[in-house]
Amino acid sequence: MVIDKRNRAFLSIFSFLFVLLRSEWECMNDSELKQRELDRRYLRMAQIWAENSYCKRRQVGALIVKDKMIISDGYNGTPGGFENICEDENGLTKSYVLHAEANAITKIARSNNNSQQATLYVTASPCIECAKLIIQSGIKRVVYAEKYRLTEGVELLERADIEVVYIDKEELI
């Protein structure tokens, strides 16, 4: 079998990535592997929940999970009682649109649940405003699947000793 330079380069890159991923997985113990699989499942559910959003520019979903139970959910959209139109005539997001995380956290406030020590699963990394709400709500872990261009929210969460986990959305397929 003849292997040209391009195929050889591809094979060496593939081999390197395989060894790298294999060593990462081998370093994880059983409970870490199970947690990673749970994280992927809840993120997939958050992706499905995002489909409820009427926003055209970006649909974001969020779930708050505590003791393996979903205790709240949210998606980006307008406040209750407003028309379900998130963008103005120029295609820009209206200033009063709520983020998915904010919707999920405010639902907790209206329930008998609390988010102390819970995990927030959100399809996009939190902005700085949502990060402040996450900190105040007692959530101790945030798992997200899409990196937003602004990183201040994630940086603030890490500064507050909240565990932040990124799982590439390609890994959710």
URURUR-V381083 format. One record per pair of residues at least 6 apart in sequence whose ideal C-beta (glycine too) atoms are under 7 Angstrom apart, sorted by the first residue. I is the first residue (numbers start at 1). J is the second residue. D is the distance in Angstrom with one decimal. If there is no record, write none. Layout:
i=I j=J d=D
i=I j=J d=D
This chain:
i=28 j=36 d=7.0
i=39 j=143 d=4.9
i=39 j=165 d=6.4
i=39 j=167 d=6.0
i=40 j=167 d=6.2
i=40 j=171 d=6.6
i=40 j=172 d=5.8
i=42 j=63 d=5.7
i=42 j=65 d=5.8
i=42 j=121 d=4.3
i=43 j=121 d=5.3
i=43 j=143 d=6.2
i=43 j=145 d=5.1
i=43 j=167 d=6.0
i=43 j=172 d=5.6
i=44 j=172 d=5.2
i=45 j=63 d=6.0
i=46 j=61 d=4.2
i=46 j=62 d=6.0
i=46 j=63 d=5.0
i=46 j=121 d=4.7
i=46 j=122 d=6.3
i=46 j=123 d=5.2
i=47 j=61 d=6.1
i=47 j=123 d=5.5
i=47 j=172 d=6.8
i=49 j=61 d=3.6
i=49 j=63 d=6.6
i=49 j=73 d=5.6
i=49 j=75 d=5.8
i=50 j=59 d=4.3
i=50 j=60 d=5.5
i=50 j=61 d=3.1
i=50 j=75 d=5.5
i=50 j=123 d=5.2
i=51 j=59 d=6.4
i=52 j=75 d=4.9
i=53 j=59 d=4.0
i=53 j=60 d=6.8
i=53 j=75 d=4.3
i=53 j=76 d=5.1
i=53 j=77 d=5.4
i=54 j=77 d=5.7
i=54 j=84 d=4.0
i=54 j=85 d=6.8
i=54 j=86 d=5.9
i=55 j=76 d=5.4
i=55 j=77 d=6.4
i=55 j=86 d=3.8
i=55 j=97 d=6.9
i=56 j=86 d=6.8
i=56 j=87 d=5.7
i=57 j=87 d=6.1
i=57 j=91 d=7.0
i=57 j=93 d=6.0
i=59 j=75 d=6.9
i=59 j=76 d=6.9
i=60 j=75 d=6.4
i=60 j=76 d=4.7
i=60 j=99 d=6.7
i=60 j=100 d=4.2
i=60 j=122 d=6.7
i=60 j=123 d=5.2
i=60 j=124 d=5.0
i=61 j=75 d=4.9
i=61 j=100 d=5.5
i=61 j=123 d=5.1
i=62 j=73 d=6.7
i=62 j=74 d=4.7
i=62 j=100 d=3.8
i=62 j=101 d=5.0
i=62 j=104 d=4.4
i=62 j=120 d=6.3
i=62 j=121 d=6.6
i=62 j=122 d=4.4
i=63 j=70 d=5.3
i=63 j=73 d=5.2
i=63 j=104 d=6.9
i=63 j=121 d=4.6
i=64 j=71 d=5.4
i=64 j=72 d=4.2
i=64 j=104 d=5.2
i=64 j=108 d=6.5
i=64 j=115 d=5.5
i=64 j=118 d=5.2
i=64 j=120 d=5.4
i=64 j=139 d=7.0
i=65 j=71 d=6.9
i=65 j=118 d=6.3
i=65 j=119 d=4.9
i=65 j=121 d=6.5
i=66 j=115 d=6.9
i=66 j=117 d=6.9
i=66 j=118 d=4.0
i=71 j=108 d=6.8
i=71 j=113 d=4.4
i=71 j=118 d=6.7
i=72 j=104 d=4.6
i=72 j=107 d=4.6
i=72 j=108 d=4.9
i=72 j=113 d=6.8
i=73 j=104 d=5.7
i=74 j=100 d=4.6
i=74 j=101 d=6.7
i=74 j=103 d=3.0
i=74 j=104 d=3.3
i=74 j=107 d=6.4
i=75 j=100 d=4.9
i=75 j=103 d=6.5
i=76 j=97 d=6.1
i=76 j=98 d=6.5
i=76 j=99 d=5.4
i=76 j=100 d=4.9
i=77 j=84 d=6.5
i=77 j=86 d=6.3
i=77 j=97 d=6.5
i=77 j=98 d=6.4
i=78 j=84 d=6.0
i=78 j=86 d=6.3
i=78 j=96 d=6.6
i=78 j=97 d=5.8
i=79 j=96 d=6.4
i=79 j=98 d=6.2
i=86 j=93 d=5.9
i=86 j=94 d=6.1
i=86 j=97 d=5.0
i=87 j=93 d=5.8
i=87 j=94 d=6.7
i=88 j=94 d=5.7
i=99 j=127 d=6.7
i=99 j=130 d=5.2
i=100 j=122 d=6.0
i=101 j=120 d=6.4
i=101 j=122 d=5.6
i=101 j=126 d=5.6
i=101 j=130 d=4.1
i=101 j=133 d=6.5
i=101 j=134 d=6.5
i=102 j=130 d=6.0
i=102 j=133 d=5.9
i=105 j=115 d=6.8
i=105 j=133 d=5.1
i=105 j=137 d=5.0
i=108 j=114 d=6.6
i=108 j=115 d=5.0
i=108 j=137 d=6.8
i=114 j=138 d=6.8
i=115 j=137 d=4.6
i=115 j=138 d=5.4
i=115 j=139 d=5.2
i=116 j=138 d=3.9
i=117 j=138 d=6.7
i=117 j=140 d=5.1
i=118 j=139 d=5.2
i=119 j=141 d=4.1
i=119 j=143 d=6.3
i=120 j=134 d=6.1
i=120 j=139 d=5.0
i=120 j=142 d=4.9
i=121 j=143 d=5.0
i=122 j=142 d=6.8
i=122 j=144 d=5.0
i=123 j=144 d=7.0
i=123 j=145 d=5.4
i=123 j=146 d=5.9
i=124 j=144 d=6.3
i=124 j=146 d=4.4
i=124 j=148 d=5.5
i=125 j=144 d=4.8
i=125 j=146 d=6.8
i=125 j=147 d=5.5
i=125 j=148 d=4.6
i=125 j=153 d=6.2
i=125 j=154 d=5.3
i=126 j=134 d=6.2
i=126 j=142 d=6.6
i=126 j=153 d=4.1
i=126 j=154 d=6.9
i=126 j=157 d=6.8
i=127 j=148 d=6.9
i=127 j=150 d=6.6
i=127 j=153 d=4.8
i=128 j=152 d=4.4
i=128 j=153 d=4.8
i=128 j=156 d=6.2
i=130 j=153 d=6.2
i=131 j=153 d=3.9
i=131 j=156 d=4.4
i=131 j=157 d=5.1
i=134 j=142 d=6.3
i=134 j=157 d=6.3
i=134 j=162 d=6.8
i=135 j=160 d=4.7
i=135 j=162 d=6.8
i=139 j=162 d=6.8
i=140 j=162 d=5.9
i=140 j=163 d=6.6
i=141 j=162 d=6.7
i=141 j=163 d=4.5
i=142 j=157 d=5.8
i=142 j=162 d=6.1
i=142 j=164 d=5.1
i=143 j=165 d=4.5
i=143 j=167 d=6.4
i=144 j=166 d=6.1
i=145 j=167 d=5.6
i=145 j=168 d=7.0
i=145 j=169 d=4.3
i=145 j=172 d=6.2
i=146 j=169 d=5.8
i=147 j=166 d=6.8
i=154 j=164 d=5.6
i=157 j=164 d=5.2
i=158 j=164 d=5.6
